[in-house]
């Protein structure tokens, strides 16, 4: 059918299948159908895979596996999952989940409601795309078939674009991906009818991998700078190098100074010598002048005689 209007909210029942396809890439137990997912077991395993420190083994042990036909156990599992996910959004991701994105877990457990299940999976997707392993998660989404990828992207935008946290951190967490997924829509909508859709996927993958490469090289740079800072031996070494450099510069300047001073002394001596010569010459000039005067006077006297 025609693509849904982008401005409208995602119909939660529709993306359920695509999100199931995405969850199946994790290859966790109890994940072959939407009905399987209502026990919460698969979702709990996926969360444990995404952040094993937060969704740890102890917590995973509290999710009852034998809940298949017992809706009360299912609801109990789903409540535990929703509670810890909301804590994760708040404490780790610094992101406020708006009420419209909160699933009614009792409807999932009792009725297997697809729309509410879609909301729950959307929250898992938000965790995946914001956790520390988000780069490999994005790569994993890129391997999905294009129509599935499109639904997943829409779900990501919706869960993360609504009510972004005022903290600066959230912009870093979601900014890159949000920009990339917008670029993806631009490609999807503007592309010619006859254009190969796999080209668009490749193009997006290329853009993403470039962004991720840049990011990881920046992170490596930051890590090495931090190591250099924390390494207590390093600052003295830097100062030592600087000192040596400054000392050699000082020595060079001192040599230059000595050279200039000695040539100044030479010039002074020469100047004094020249001054003496000038004085001698002046003296002789004066003598000659007085002799000339005397000679002139004698000559005048001779003329008179």
C-alpha positions as CSV (number, residue, x, y, z in Angstrom):
1,X,0.0,0.0,0.0
2,X,1.0,3.7,0.0
3,X,3.7,4.7,2.6
4,X,2.2,6.0,5.9
5,X,2.3,9.8,6.4
6,X,5.6,10.5,8.1
7,X,4.0,13.2,10.3
8,X,1.5,10.7,11.8
9,X,2.5,8.7,14.8
10,X,3.6,5.2,14.1
11,X,0.7,2.7,14.3
12,X,2.1,0.4,17.0
13,X,0.5,-2.8,15.7
14,X,2.1,-2.4,12.3
15,X,5.8,-2.2,13.2
16,X,5.4,-5.2,15.6
17,X,6.5,-7.7,12.8
18,X,9.5,-5.5,11.8
19,X,10.6,-5.1,15.4
20,X,10.3,-8.9,15.9
21,X,12.5,-9.4,12.8
22,X,15.0,-7.1,14.4
23,X,14.9,-8.9,17.8
24,X,15.4,-12.2,16.0
25,X,18.9,-11.0,14.8
26,X,20.0,-11.4,18.5
27,X,19.3,-15.1,18.3
28,X,17.9,-15.4,21.8
29,X,15.5,-18.1,23.1
30,X,11.6,-17.8,22.9
31,X,11.7,-15.4,19.9
32,X,10.0,-17.2,17.0
33,X,6.6,-15.3,17.2
34,X,4.9,-12.3,18.7
35,X,3.2,-14.7,21.1
36,X,6.6,-15.9,22.3
37,X,7.5,-12.3,23.0
38,X,4.6,-11.8,25.4
39,X,6.4,-13.9,28.1
40,X,9.2,-11.2,28.2
41,X,12.0,-13.9,28.2
42,X,13.4,-13.0,24.7
43,X,13.3,-9.2,25.5
44,X,15.1,-9.8,28.9
45,X,17.9,-11.8,27.1
46,X,18.3,-9.0,24.5
47,X,18.6,-6.4,27.2
48,X,21.2,-8.5,29.0
49,X,23.1,-8.7,25.7
50,X,22.9,-4.9,25.2
51,X,24.2,-4.0,28.7
52,X,25.2,-7.0,30.8
53,X,26.3,-4.8,33.7
54,X,22.9,-3.1,34.1
55,X,20.5,-6.0,33.0
56,X,22.7,-8.5,34.8
57,X,22.5,-12.2,35.3
58,X,20.9,-11.9,38.8
59,X,18.1,-9.8,37.3
60,X,17.8,-12.1,34.3
61,X,17.3,-15.0,36.8
62,X,14.2,-13.3,38.1
63,X,12.5,-13.5,34.7
64,X,10.5,-16.7,34.9
65,X,11.0,-18.9,31.8
66,X,8.0,-21.2,32.5
67,X,5.4,-18.5,32.1
68,X,4.2,-19.6,28.6
69,X,0.6,-20.3,29.6
70,X,0.4,-18.3,32.8
71,X,-0.7,-14.8,32.0
72,X,0.0,-13.6,35.6
73,X,3.6,-14.7,35.4
74,X,3.9,-13.0,32.0
75,X,2.6,-9.7,33.4
76,X,5.0,-10.1,36.4
77,X,7.9,-10.6,34.0
78,X,6.9,-7.7,31.8
79,X,6.5,-5.3,34.8
80,X,10.1,-6.1,35.9
81,X,11.3,-5.5,32.3
82,X,9.4,-2.2,32.0
83,X,10.6,-1.0,35.4
84,X,14.3,-1.6,34.8
85,X,14.1,-0.2,31.3
86,X,12.6,3.1,32.6
87,X,15.4,3.2,35.2
88,X,17.9,2.7,32.4
89,X,16.5,5.5,30.3
90,X,16.5,7.8,33.3
91,X,19.8,6.9,35.0
92,X,22.0,5.8,32.1
93,X,20.6,7.6,29.0
94,X,19.3,10.7,30.7
95,X,16.2,10.5,28.6
96,X,12.6,11.0,29.7
97,X,10.2,8.5,28.2
98,X,6.8,10.3,27.5
99,X,3.6,8.7,28.6
100,X,2.4,7.9,25.1
101,X,5.4,5.5,24.8
102,X,4.6,3.6,28.0
103,X,3.1,0.2,27.1
104,X,0.3,-1.4,29.1
105,X,2.0,-4.6,30.1
106,X,-1.2,-6.3,31.5
107,X,-2.7,-6.0,28.0
108,X,0.4,-7.7,26.5
109,X,0.4,-10.5,29.1
110,X,-3.4,-11.2,29.1
111,X,-4.4,-10.4,25.6
112,X,-1.2,-10.5,23.6
113,X,-2.0,-6.9,22.4
114,X,0.2,-6.2,19.4
115,X,0.1,-2.4,19.7
116,X,1.3,-2.5,23.3
117,X,3.9,-5.1,22.5
118,X,5.1,-2.8,19.7
119,X,5.6,0.0,22.3
120,X,7.6,-2.4,24.6
121,X,9.9,-3.4,21.7
122,X,10.3,0.2,20.7
123,X,11.7,0.9,24.2
124,X,14.1,-2.0,23.8
125,X,15.2,-0.5,20.4
126,X,15.8,2.9,22.1
127,X,18.1,1.2,24.6
128,X,20.0,-0.6,21.8
129,X,20.6,2.5,19.8
130,X,21.7,4.5,22.8
131,X,23.8,2.0,24.9
132,X,27.6,1.8,24.7
133,X,27.3,-0.9,22.0
134,X,25.2,1.4,19.8
135,X,27.7,1.4,16.9
136,X,27.4,-2.4,16.4
137,X,23.7,-2.1,16.9
138,X,23.4,0.4,14.1
139,X,25.5,-1.9,11.9
140,X,23.1,-4.8,12.8
141,X,20.1,-2.7,11.8
142,X,21.8,-2.0,8.5
143,X,21.8,-5.7,7.6
144,X,18.0,-5.9,7.7
145,X,15.8,-5.8,4.6
146,X,15.0,-2.3,3.5
147,X,11.3,-2.1,4.4
148,X,12.1,-3.5,7.9
149,X,15.0,-1.1,8.2
150,X,12.6,1.8,7.4
151,X,10.1,0.8,10.1
152,X,12.9,0.4,12.6
153,X,14.3,3.8,11.7
154,X,10.9,5.4,12.1
155,X,10.5,3.8,15.5
156,X,13.9,5.0,16.6
157,X,13.2,8.6,15.6
158,X,9.9,8.5,17.4
159,X,11.1,7.1,20.7
160,X,14.2,9.4,20.8
161,X,13.0,12.6,19.2
162,X,10.0,13.1,21.6
163,X,10.8,15.2,24.7
164,X,14.6,15.1,24.5
165,X,16.3,15.6,27.8
166,X,17.6,19.0,28.6
167,X,21.0,17.6,29.4
168,X,23.7,18.2,26.9
169,X,24.6,14.5,26.9
170,X,21.4,13.4,25.2
171,X,22.3,15.5,22.2
172,X,25.6,13.6,21.8
173,X,23.9,10.3,22.4
174,X,21.1,10.7,19.8
175,X,22.4,13.5,17.6
176,X,24.5,11.5,15.2
177,X,22.0,8.8,14.7
178,X,19.0,11.2,14.4
179,X,20.8,13.1,11.7
180,X,21.7,9.9,9.9
181,X,18.2,8.5,10.0
182,X,16.8,11.9,8.7
183,X,19.3,11.6,5.9
184,X,17.9,8.1,5.2
185,X,14.4,9.5,4.8
186,X,15.7,12.2,2.5
187,X,17.2,9.5,0.3
188,X,14.1,7.4,0.5
189,X,11.7,10.1,-0.5
190,X,13.7,12.0,-3.0
191,X,15.1,9.0,-4.9
192,X,13.9,8.4,-8.5
193,X,11.4,5.6,-9.1
194,X,13.9,3.6,-11.2
195,X,16.7,3.9,-8.7
196,X,18.1,0.8,-7.1
197,X,17.1,0.7,-3.4
198,X,20.2,-1.3,-2.5
199,X,22.3,1.6,-3.7
200,X,20.5,3.8,-1.1
201,X,21.2,1.3,1.6
202,X,24.9,1.1,0.6
203,X,25.1,4.8,0.6
204,X,23.7,5.1,4.0
205,X,25.9,2.3,5.3
206,X,28.9,4.2,3.9
207,X,27.8,7.5,5.5
208,X,27.3,5.7,8.8
209,X,30.6,3.8,8.8
210,X,32.4,7.1,8.0
211,X,30.7,8.8,10.9
212,X,31.5,5.9,13.2
213,X,35.2,5.8,12.0
214,X,35.5,9.5,12.7
215,X,33.9,9.1,16.1
216,X,36.1,6.1,17.1
217,X,39.3,7.9,16.0
218,X,38.3,11.0,18.0
219,X,37.6,8.7,21.0
220,X,41.0,7.1,20.6
221,X,42.6,10.5,20.5
222,X,40.7,11.6,23.7
223,X,41.8,8.3,25.4
224,X,45.4,8.8,24.5
225,X,45.3,12.4,25.7
226,X,43.6,11.3,29.0
227,X,46.3,8.6,29.4
228,X,49.0,11.2,28.9
229,X,47.4,13.4,31.5
230,X,46.9,10.7,34.1
231,X,50.4,9.2,33.6
232,X,52.3,10.8,36.5
233,X,55.7,10.3,34.8
234,X,54.7,12.2,31.7
235,X,54.4,15.9,32.8
236,X,58.0,16.0,34.2
237,X,59.2,14.4,30.9
238,X,57.5,17.1,28.9
239,X,58.9,19.8,31.3
240,X,62.3,18.2,31.0
241,X,62.2,18.3,27.2
242,X,61.1,21.9,27.3
243,X,63.9,22.7,29.8
244,X,66.6,21.2,27.6
245,X,65.3,23.0,24.6
246,X,65.2,26.3,26.5
247,X,68.7,25.7,27.9
248,X,70.1,25.1,24.4
249,X,68.3,28.2,23.2
250,X,69.8,30.2,26.1
251,X,73.3,28.9,25.3
252,X,73.0,29.9,21.7
253,X,71.8,33.4,22.7
254,X,74.7,33.6,25.2
255,X,77.2,32.7,22.5
256,X,75.7,35.2,20.2
257,X,75.9,37.8,23.0
258,X,79.5,37.0,23.7
259,X,80.4,37.3,20.0
260,X,78.6,40.7,19.8
261,X,80.3,42.0,22.9
262,X,83.8,41.0,21.7
263,X,83.2,42.6,18.3
264,X,82.0,45.7,20.2
265,X,85.2,45.7,22.2
266,X,87.2,45.4,19.0
267,X,85.3,48.4,17.5
268,X,85.8,50.4,20.7
269,X,89.6,49.8,20.5
270,X,89.6,50.8,16.8
271,X,87.6,53.9,17.6
272,X,90.0,54.9,20.4
273,X,92.9,54.4,18.0
274,X,91.3,56.5,15.3
275,X,90.5,59.2,17.9
276,X,94.1,59.3,18.9
277,X,95.2,59.5,15.3
278,X,92.7,62.3,14.7
279,X,94.0,64.2,17.8
280,X,97.6,63.7,16.6
281,X,96.7,65.0,13.1
282,X,94.9,68.0,14.6
283,X,97.9,68.7,16.7
284,X,100.2,68.6,13.7
285,X,97.8,70.7,11.7
286,X,97.9,73.3,14.4
287,X,101.7,73.2,14.4
288,X,101.8,73.5,10.6
289,X,99.3,76.4,10.7
290,X,101.4,78.3,13.3
291,X,104.6,77.6,11.2
292,X,102.8,78.9,8.1
293,X,101.8,82.0,10.0
294,X,105.4,82.5,11.1
295,X,106.7,81.9,7.5
296,X,104.2,84.4,6.2
297,X,105.2,87.0,8.8
298,X,108.9,86.5,7.9
299,X,108.0,86.8,4.2
300,X,106.1,90.1,4.8
301,X,109.1,91.5,6.8
302,X,111.5,90.5,3.9
303,X,109.2,92.3,1.4
304,X,109.3,95.5,3.5
305,X,113.1,95.3,3.6
